């Protein structure tokens, strides 16, 4: 880590992903939990297993506390 004259610094990490938040993944229509089988991006379309509502993943994600049982970890991943 190198400090600059103005007091700022640049931190470089060797990890390829960064945990940003923990949230709940549930249907915005009926509040049923949604389970994912693989990582998804915010714009990927997913569907509710109960009411069959579909939409972008970001529409199903809530970061408001408290998180409920359909808990997910939100990560930022650097592209290769």
C-alpha positions, 0 to 999 in steps of 0.5 A: 500500500502506497500513500500519496501526498494528499493522504489517499492510497490505492489498495490492490487485492489478490482476490477475484470477488468481493462480498458486498452484502447479504440479502433475501431472494424472494418473489416481489409478488407473493414473497415466496423464497426463490432458490438458485442453482448457480450464480446469476447476474442482476439482469438475469431473468428468474422465476417464482416457483409458486406464482410463476412470476418472472423478472430480473434477479434484481427485482427479487433481491431485497437488501433490507434488514432483517434477512429472511431464510431465503438468504443470499450473498451478493458478490462483485466479481472481476471479469477475467 
